[in-house]
Amino acid sequence: MDLELRGKTAIVTGGSRGIGKAIGREFGLEGVSVALVSRGQEALEETARELAEETGGNFITIVADTGDPESVQAMVKEAAERLGRIDILVNSAARVSGTYSPKLADITEDDFWGDMNVKVMGYLRCAQAVAPYMIEQGWGRIINLSGMAARQSGYSVGSMRNVSVAALTKNLADELGPKGINATVVHPGLTYTERIPGMLEDQAKAQGITVEEAERRMAERNSIQKMVDAREVAYVVAFLASPKSISINGDTIAAGGGVGRAIHY
């Protein structure tokens, strides 16, 4: 299937590693020019070099902090100038939550405000900044990476921030849809990224089991009995970024391999 992405441009926040990096790779393979954005210059440059060599695509890097309004405005302006236009925004920058799930008494205000500022307000800031460019050209895609904590309890702040991203996305879709701009949200589950091997080693050591057994137990959390990797999430995002996704707007796509027993309709 031709996703009709060749020649388009994209901003990917949180683009130096993990799911953001995997999304950048798929965009490069599809002929999209990509602005990779994160706070660390060295990691960004290394990722851009790696992906350019692997895909033959055009990657630029922009250092920015989505928790800072001025930084976001400057980043989007630079991306538009260097890429020539902005067709796609993928919001993927967020504080890594890991497996830490503090109880009520242990949750701090920094836990809440830090997550909300970077993930929820950060996504909103980026959407506000790119919207005028997309409105002017009459086409755009905004994909917000959230997470399965939106659908399950366990960590209050994680659930609140991810539910907020879903609510933001539906509001963006309703307002911008008539202008040719679709907004969607993707909920990854536990995803195999660069940080997973270390987590598996720690769990194996703590439980007195092999790393292979620790991975098997992790995989049992979904219905396909396999841990979804970052590239498999990126496939979903690439489709949502394409013109062929026109029929999906304001909705949530879960990409966790079938997590939980609840029926969502």
N, C-alpha and C positions, 0 to 999 in steps of 0.2 A: 504494500500500500504506500502510495506517495502521500506523505503528510503535508505537502505543499508548504514546507517551511524554508526551502532554499531561498536565500536572499533576505530573509527576515533578520531582525535584531532582537537581542534579549539582554535584560539585566538579571543576574542571579545573585542574590545576597546570600551570605554564608557559603560562598562558592569555592572556598579553598580546600574543603575537605568534605567527607561524608556524602550525604544525599545531594547537597548542593553541587559538589564536584562531579558526581555521577550525572546529574542533570546537564551540567556544562558539557560533559563528554557526549551525551546523546544529541544535544543541540549542534555540537561541532560536526558530528557525523551526518546530521541532516542539512548541513550547509547554512546554519544560523551563525551570525557574528555575535559574539558573547562578551559582555562586560562582567567579569568576575569581581565580586565585591566582598570584602571582609576587613577586619581590623588589622590583620598582620601582613605587611608588605612582603616579607620573605616567603611565607607560605603561599601567598597569592602568585608571586612570580614563578615559583617552582611548579605550581599546579598549571599555570598558563603554558609554561614551556612543555610540560608533559602532555597536556591535552592537545596542544598544537601539533606536536610531533606525531601523536597517535592518530589524530583525526584529519590533519591537514586543514583544520579550521582556523578562523580568525578570532583570537582572544585578546582582549585588553584587560588590564587590571586597574581597579580603583580602590584605594583605601578609604573606608568610611565606617562610621559607627551609627547604626540605625537607631540607637538610643539618643542621638543628638540631632535635633531638627535641622540645624544649620548644616551639619555634615551630610544629611540626606539630600537637602536641596542642592548642595554643591556637587554631590555625586551624580545625581540625575542630570544636572546641567552638563557636566563633563561627559557623561555617557552619550547624551543626545548629540553633543558637538562632535565627538569622536566617531560615533557609529552612524551619524546622519539622520537617525530616527529612532524611535523606541516602539517596538511592536509588542514585546512580551516582557512582563515582570514576573519573576518567580521570587516570592518572599520565603527565604529559608533560614535567615539568620535568627538564632535564638540561643539562650543560655542552655547548655547541656544539663539535662536533669538527672541522667544516670539512673541508678536503681534506688537512690535514696528517697525514702517516703516518710518524712517526719510526721510525728503525731501532732495533734492539735496544739499542745502546749509548747512544742518545739518550733513551730512555724514563726518566722520573724517577719517584720515589715519589709526588710530587704528582700526576702524570698518573694514576697508578693509584688512589691513595686519594681524590683529588678526584672522579673519575668514580664510583667505587664508593660513596662517601658520599652524593653527591647523587642519582645515578640508581638504584643498587640498594638501598642502605639507605634512601634517601628514599622509594622506592616501597614498601618494606616498612613504614616508619614510617606512611605514610599509610594503607596497608591495615590495619595494626593498629589505628589510631585510628578508622577508619570501621566496622570489622567489628562492634563491639557494637551500633551503631545498626541495621545491616542484619540482624543476627541477631535482634534484638528484633522487627523488623517482618516477618521471614521472607522477605525478598526483597532482592536487590541485584545490582549489576553492577560489576565491577572490570575496567577495560581498561588494560593497560600498554603504552605506546608504547616500542618497542625499536628495532630497525634491522637492515638486511641484513648488517651486519658480523658478526652471529651465525652467518651461513652462509658466510662467506668470510674468507680471511686478508687481510693488508695492514696492519693496525694491531692489535697484540696486545691493548692495553687496550680498544680499541673492541669487539673480538670477545669478550673476557672479560666485559665489562659487559653486553653484549647477550645472551650465552648465559645469564648469571646471571639476567637478567630473565625469560627463558623458563622457567628452572628454578623461580624463585620463583612464577611464575604457575601452573604445574602443581601445585605444592604447595598454593597457595591454593585452587585449584579442587577438589582432592581433599578438603581439610578443610572447606571452606565449602559445597561443592555440596549436601550433604544438608540444609543449612540454608536453601536457596533462593537461594544467591548464586553466580553464575557469574563466573569469572575467565578472561580471554583476553588474548593478547598480539598486537599488530599490529607488523609489521616494515615501516615505510616504506623505500623506496629513496631515491635522490636526488630530493628533492621541491622543486618550485618554490614558494619562500616569499619574503619580503621581502629576504632576503640574496642571492638568486640573481643579480639584475641586476648587482650589484657584482662577484660572482665571474666572471660572463661577460665583463664589461669587462676585468677583470684578465687572464683567460685569452686574450682576443682580442689584447690589447696584447702579452702575452708571446710569443704564437705568430705574431704578424703577420697575423692573420686578422680577418674582420669579427665583430661580436657575433652576427650571425645564424648564421655558420658555427660559432662556438663553441657556440651553443645546439644546433645540429644534431648536433654531435659528442657532446655530453652526452646527447642523446636516444637516440643509437645504443647506449647501454649497456643498454637493455631491449628486450624483444621487440615492444613496440607502437610503438617508434620515436618516442615522444613522452614528454616529461618530465611525470610525474604532478604535479599541483599539490595544494596543501594541502587544498583543498576536496574533492578526489576521495578523499583519505585519510579525511577527516571523514565522508564518506558511509558508509564501512565501519564506522567507530567508532559512528555513530548506530545502525546496525543491531545491532551487538553490544551496545549499551546497552539495547536494547529487549527486551520480553518475548518477541518473536518469535525471539530468538536462543537460546532455551532448549536447543536440541540441540547447541550449541557450548560446550564447557567444558574449560578447561585447554589448549586448542590454540592454534596460531599461525596467523595470517592474514598472508600477505605482500601488501603493497600497493605494490609498486614497478614495476608494469607488466611483470613477467616478467623478473627479473634472474637471470643465470647459467644454466648448462646442466645443473646437478645436478637429479636427480629426488628430491623429498621426498615421503615416503609414511608 
